[in-house]
Amino acid sequence: MELLNGIVRFLQEGGVFIYPIAFILVLGIVIAVERWWFLRSVYGVNQRAMAQVQSAVTQADTSRIVQLAASSSAPLLAMLVSGVHRLRSSSKREDMEYAMEEVVLEYSLRLQKRTPFLATLANVATLLGLLGTIMGLIAAFSAVANADPSEKASLLSSSISVAMNTTAFGLITAIPLVFVHALLQGKTASIIDTMEMVGIKLMNSIAKQTDGGADDKAA
């Protein structure tokens, strides 16, 4: 109970700039939870799809890949089947690579959606905290300018203490948002890297199979 009262008193003494910072904190938490849930679900779907398609990728079994993609919404399988369809109309490795890269870029936009806002919100919270402190200090010095000399020191120290609350709350808001932003960026990069890795494995398996068939015919 004392902790709750202390938090309430801290917010009340922070001035008007506490409220926009508090709004930024709530907004950042909402975005972070939504993005983490989305990335977690995509990561899980991709991992299950990779376990199912691994043997087909190694054996360059394109029919099996198409079959798996028809019953799954995994971005990984969507990327692979896009490359397989392009391969059936063009035998060039570059065309297959471009088709899969297009799907990766499309999903990259979805994976990174709203995540950059967290870094922006962290910067804005820090700046609002500094602005609140500066405005509080200006008000403090103006208030003690005409005060009794014996009371100036106590008034100034208490006013500065209140003004510093805004900066403290701005940093309390910004630091977790920066940390969560880094975690989400790492999760996004992990998903994209996995998709690219499996795509390269499929192209290498197809190339190896094609080269093997060519060698057999030459022999």
C-alpha positions as CSV (number, residue, x, y, z in Angstrom):
1,M,0.0,0.0,0.0
2,E,2.8,2.4,0.8
3,L,4.4,1.6,-2.6
4,L,1.2,2.5,-4.4
5,N,0.8,5.7,-2.4
6,G,4.4,6.6,-3.2
7,I,3.8,6.0,-6.9
8,V,0.6,8.1,-6.8
9,R,2.5,10.9,-5.0
10,F,5.4,10.7,-7.4
11,L,3.0,11.1,-10.4
12,Q,1.1,14.0,-8.8
13,E,4.2,15.9,-8.0
14,G,5.6,15.6,-11.5
15,G,3.6,18.3,-13.1
16,V,1.5,18.3,-16.3
17,F,4.2,16.6,-18.4
18,I,3.8,13.4,-16.4
19,Y,0.5,12.8,-18.2
20,P,1.7,12.6,-21.8
21,I,4.7,10.5,-20.7
22,A,2.2,8.1,-18.9
23,F,0.2,8.0,-22.2
24,I,3.4,7.1,-24.1
25,L,4.1,4.4,-21.6
26,V,0.7,2.8,-21.9
27,L,0.8,3.1,-25.7
28,G,4.3,1.5,-25.8
29,I,3.2,-1.4,-23.7
30,V,0.2,-2.0,-26.0
31,I,2.4,-2.0,-29.1
32,A,5.0,-4.2,-27.5
33,V,2.5,-6.8,-26.3
34,E,0.8,-6.9,-29.7
35,R,4.1,-7.2,-31.6
36,W,5.5,-9.8,-29.3
37,W,2.4,-11.9,-29.6
38,F,2.4,-11.6,-33.4
39,L,6.1,-12.4,-33.8
40,R,5.9,-15.3,-31.3
41,S,3.0,-16.8,-33.3
42,V,4.8,-16.4,-36.7
43,Y,8.0,-17.8,-35.2
44,G,6.2,-20.9,-33.9
45,V,4.4,-21.5,-37.2
46,N,7.6,-21.2,-39.1
47,Q,9.5,-23.6,-36.8
48,R,6.8,-26.2,-37.2
49,A,6.8,-25.7,-40.9
50,M,10.6,-26.0,-41.1
51,A,10.4,-29.3,-39.2
52,Q,7.9,-30.7,-41.7
53,V,9.6,-29.4,-44.9
54,Q,13.2,-30.1,-43.9
55,S,13.4,-33.5,-45.7
56,A,11.6,-32.2,-48.8
57,V,14.1,-29.3,-49.0
58,T,17.1,-31.6,-48.6
59,Q,15.7,-33.9,-51.4
60,A,14.5,-31.0,-53.6
61,D,11.0,-32.6,-53.5
62,T,9.0,-29.6,-54.9
63,S,5.8,-31.5,-55.1
64,R,5.9,-32.2,-51.3
65,I,6.6,-28.5,-50.7
66,V,3.6,-27.5,-52.7
67,Q,1.5,-30.0,-50.8
68,L,2.6,-28.8,-47.4
69,A,2.1,-25.1,-48.4
70,A,-1.5,-25.8,-49.4
71,S,-2.4,-26.8,-45.9
72,S,-0.4,-24.2,-43.9
73,S,-0.2,-20.5,-43.6
74,A,3.5,-20.4,-42.6
75,P,5.4,-17.6,-44.3
76,L,8.3,-20.0,-44.7
77,L,6.2,-22.3,-46.9
78,A,4.7,-19.4,-48.8
79,M,8.2,-18.3,-49.7
80,L,9.3,-21.8,-50.8
81,V,6.2,-22.4,-52.9
82,S,6.7,-19.1,-54.6
83,G,10.2,-20.1,-55.6
84,V,8.9,-23.5,-56.8
85,H,6.2,-22.0,-59.0
86,R,8.8,-19.6,-60.5
87,L,11.1,-22.6,-61.1
88,R,8.4,-24.4,-63.1
89,S,8.2,-21.4,-65.5
90,S,11.9,-20.5,-65.6
91,S,14.9,-22.7,-64.9
92,K,17.2,-19.8,-63.9
93,R,18.3,-19.8,-60.3
94,E,18.1,-16.0,-60.2
95,D,14.4,-16.0,-61.1
96,M,13.7,-18.4,-58.3
97,E,15.7,-16.4,-55.9
98,Y,13.9,-13.2,-56.8
99,A,10.5,-14.8,-56.4
100,M,11.4,-16.0,-52.9
101,E,13.0,-12.7,-52.0
102,E,9.8,-10.9,-53.0
103,V,7.8,-12.9,-50.4
104,V,10.5,-12.4,-47.7
105,L,10.3,-8.6,-48.3
106,E,6.5,-8.7,-48.1
107,Y,6.6,-10.5,-44.8
108,S,9.4,-8.3,-43.5
109,L,7.1,-5.3,-43.8
110,R,4.4,-7.2,-41.7
111,L,7.0,-8.3,-39.1
112,Q,8.5,-4.9,-38.6
113,K,5.1,-3.1,-38.6
114,R,4.8,-0.7,-35.6
115,T,8.0,-1.9,-34.1
116,P,10.0,1.3,-35.0
117,F,7.3,3.3,-33.1
118,L,8.8,2.0,-29.8
119,A,12.1,3.7,-30.4
120,T,10.3,6.9,-31.4
121,L,8.1,6.7,-28.3
122,A,11.2,6.2,-26.1
123,N,12.9,9.3,-27.5
124,V,9.8,11.4,-27.1
125,A,9.4,10.2,-23.5
126,T,13.0,11.2,-22.7
127,L,12.6,14.6,-24.4
128,L,9.3,15.3,-22.6
129,G,10.9,14.4,-19.3
130,L,13.7,16.9,-20.0
131,L,11.2,19.6,-21.1
132,G,9.1,19.1,-18.0
133,T,12.2,19.4,-15.8
134,I,13.3,22.6,-17.6
135,M,9.8,24.1,-17.4
136,G,9.7,23.1,-13.7
137,L,13.0,24.8,-13.0
138,I,11.9,27.9,-14.7
139,A,8.8,28.0,-12.6
140,A,10.8,27.3,-9.5
141,F,13.3,30.1,-10.0
142,S,10.5,32.5,-10.9
143,A,8.6,31.5,-7.7
144,V,11.6,32.1,-5.4
145,A,12.6,35.3,-7.0
146,N,10.3,37.3,-4.8
147,A,10.3,35.0,-1.8
148,D,11.7,35.7,1.6
149,P,15.5,35.1,1.6
150,S,15.2,32.7,4.5
151,E,12.8,30.5,2.6
152,K,14.5,30.6,-0.8
153,A,16.8,27.6,-0.2
154,S,14.0,25.3,1.0
155,L,11.6,26.4,-1.7
156,L,14.2,26.0,-4.4
157,S,15.2,22.5,-3.3
158,S,11.7,21.3,-3.1
159,S,10.8,22.8,-6.5
160,I,13.9,21.2,-8.1
161,S,13.0,17.8,-6.5
162,V,9.5,18.0,-8.1
163,A,10.9,19.1,-11.4
164,M,13.3,16.2,-11.5
165,N,10.4,13.7,-11.2
166,T,9.5,14.4,-14.8
167,T,12.9,13.4,-16.1
168,A,13.0,10.3,-13.9
169,F,9.6,9.2,-15.2
170,G,10.6,9.9,-18.8
171,L,13.7,7.6,-18.3
172,I,11.6,5.0,-16.5
173,T,9.4,5.0,-19.6
174,A,12.1,5.1,-22.2
175,I,14.5,2.5,-21.0
176,P,12.1,-0.5,-21.1
177,L,10.8,0.6,-24.5
178,V,14.3,0.7,-25.9
179,F,15.0,-2.8,-24.4
180,V,11.8,-4.2,-25.8
181,H,12.4,-2.6,-29.2
182,A,15.8,-4.4,-29.4
183,L,14.2,-7.7,-28.4
184,L,11.5,-7.4,-31.1
185,Q,14.1,-6.4,-33.7
186,G,16.1,-9.5,-32.8
187,K,13.0,-11.7,-33.1
188,T,12.2,-10.2,-36.5
189,A,15.7,-10.7,-37.7
190,S,15.7,-14.4,-36.5
191,I,12.5,-15.1,-38.5
192,I,13.8,-13.4,-41.7
193,D,17.2,-15.1,-41.4
194,T,15.5,-18.5,-41.0
195,M,13.4,-18.0,-44.1
196,E,16.4,-16.9,-46.2
197,M,18.5,-19.9,-44.9
198,V,15.8,-22.4,-45.9
199,G,15.4,-20.7,-49.3
200,I,19.1,-21.0,-50.0
201,K,19.1,-24.6,-48.9
202,L,16.3,-25.4,-51.4
203,M,18.1,-23.7,-54.2
204,N,21.3,-25.5,-53.5
205,S,19.4,-28.9,-53.3
206,I,17.8,-28.2,-56.6
207,A,21.1,-27.1,-58.2
208,K,22.8,-30.3,-56.8
209,Q,20.0,-32.5,-58.2
210,T,20.2,-30.8,-61.6
211,D,23.9,-31.0,-61.7
212,G,23.8,-34.7,-60.7
213,G,21.3,-35.4,-63.5
214,A,23.4,-33.6,-66.0
215,D,26.5,-35.6,-64.9
216,D,24.6,-38.9,-65.2
217,K,23.5,-38.0,-68.8
218,A,27.1,-37.0,-69.7
219,A,28.4,-40.3,-68.4
